[in-house]
Amino acid sequence: MKLFKYLSILLFGIFLSGILFARFPYRDFEIVESIPAETVLDNPEIRNTAEVWVEMIQSARKTIDIEQFYISNQAGEALEPVIREIEKAADRGVNVRVIADKRMAVTYPETLERLNTRNNIIVRNIDVFNEY
């Protein structure tokens, strides 16, 4: 009886995993990580977010859509190559749309203003915490 119970659970698990995998439309995806600057929590087996973002931006041909709570970049930080690639994409004719939080855009305006001055880049600030 125990063998039947365990086999039933195993078969159900295999069946369920097949259904879930079949319904998940993205078979080529990658987990990436970002590491706070003040830590040493890097996992060498997982690529860093900025590296993957640069590759994605370089491969864009028509549009790039970005939604971030805020974007704050300083020269020499990991985000700088990403911002430069966004600008290069816009220069080659890719339409870039950026949405950020209105309040955070006041706190960290520099990078959003930098992007918004470029052709083919539109920056919109929205009130994320708007009370209805």
C-alpha positions in Angstrom: 0.0 0.0 0.0 2.8 2.4 0.8 4.5 1.7 -2.5 1.3 2.6 -4.3 1.0 5.8 -2.3 4.5 6.9 -3.2 4.2 5.9 -6.8 1.0 7.9 -7.0 2.6 11.0 -5.6 5.6 10.6 -7.9 3.4 10.2 -11.0 1.2 13.1 -10.0 4.4 15.3 -9.5 5.7 14.3 -12.9 2.3 15.0 -14.5 2.0 18.4 -12.7 5.6 19.5 -13.6 4.8 18.6 -17.3 1.7 20.8 -17.2 3.5 23.7 -15.6 6.5 23.5 -17.9 4.2 23.3 -21.0 2.3 26.4 -19.9 5.4 28.5 -19.2 6.1 30.2 -22.5 9.7 31.3 -21.9 12.1 28.4 -22.1 15.1 30.6 -22.7 15.4 32.7 -19.6 18.2 33.5 -17.2 18.4 34.4 -13.6 20.7 37.3 -12.9 21.7 39.1 -9.8 22.5 42.6 -8.6 24.8 43.0 -5.6 24.6 46.0 -3.3 27.8 48.0 -3.5 28.6 47.6 0.2 28.6 43.8 0.1 30.6 40.9 -1.2 27.6 38.6 -1.9 28.4 37.9 -5.5 27.7 34.4 -6.8 30.2 33.7 -9.6 27.8 31.2 -11.2 25.2 33.9 -11.8 25.8 36.7 -14.3 25.3 40.3 -13.0 22.3 42.2 -14.0 24.1 45.1 -15.7 26.0 42.7 -17.9 22.8 41.1 -19.2 21.0 44.4 -19.5 23.9 45.7 -21.8 23.5 42.6 -24.0 19.7 43.0 -24.2 20.0 46.7 -25.0 22.6 46.1 -27.7 20.3 43.5 -29.4 17.3 45.9 -29.4 16.2 46.9 -32.9 12.9 48.7 -32.5 12.0 49.5 -28.9 13.2 49.4 -25.4 10.6 49.9 -22.6 11.9 50.5 -19.1 9.9 50.9 -15.9 11.9 51.6 -12.7 10.9 53.1 -9.4 13.9 55.3 -9.8 17.1 55.5 -11.8 20.2 56.9 -10.1 23.6 56.6 -11.7 27.0 58.0 -10.7 30.0 58.0 -13.0 32.0 54.8 -12.6 29.1 52.7 -11.1 27.7 49.5 -12.6 24.8 51.4 -14.2 26.9 53.7 -16.3 27.5 51.2 -19.1 23.8 50.5 -19.2 22.9 54.2 -19.5 25.5 54.6 -22.3 24.1 51.6 -24.2 20.6 53.1 -23.9 21.9 56.3 -25.4 23.7 54.3 -28.2 20.5 52.4 -28.9 18.6 55.7 -29.2 21.3 57.0 -31.5 20.8 54.0 -33.8 17.1 54.7 -34.0 15.7 52.5 -31.3 12.7 54.1 -29.6 13.2 54.1 -25.8 10.4 54.7 -23.3 11.2 55.2 -19.6 8.7 55.3 -16.8 9.8 56.3 -13.3 8.1 57.4 -10.0 7.4 61.2 -9.9 8.6 61.6 -6.3 11.8 59.7 -6.9 12.5 61.7 -10.1 12.7 64.8 -7.8 15.1 63.0 -5.5 17.2 61.6 -8.3 16.7 63.8 -11.4 20.1 63.6 -13.1 19.9 60.3 -14.9 16.3 60.8 -16.0 17.1 64.3 -17.2 20.1 63.0 -19.1 18.1 60.4 -20.9 15.2 62.8 -21.6 17.5 65.2 -23.5 18.2 62.5 -26.1 16.4 62.0 -29.4 14.3 58.8 -29.5 14.1 58.7 -25.6 10.9 59.6 -23.8 10.9 59.8 -20.0 7.6 59.9 -18.2 7.2 60.3 -14.4 4.1 58.9 -12.8 2.7 59.1 -9.3 3.1 55.5 -8.2 1.6 56.1 -4.8 -1.4 58.2 -6.0 -4.2 57.9 -3.5 -7.6 57.4 -5.1 
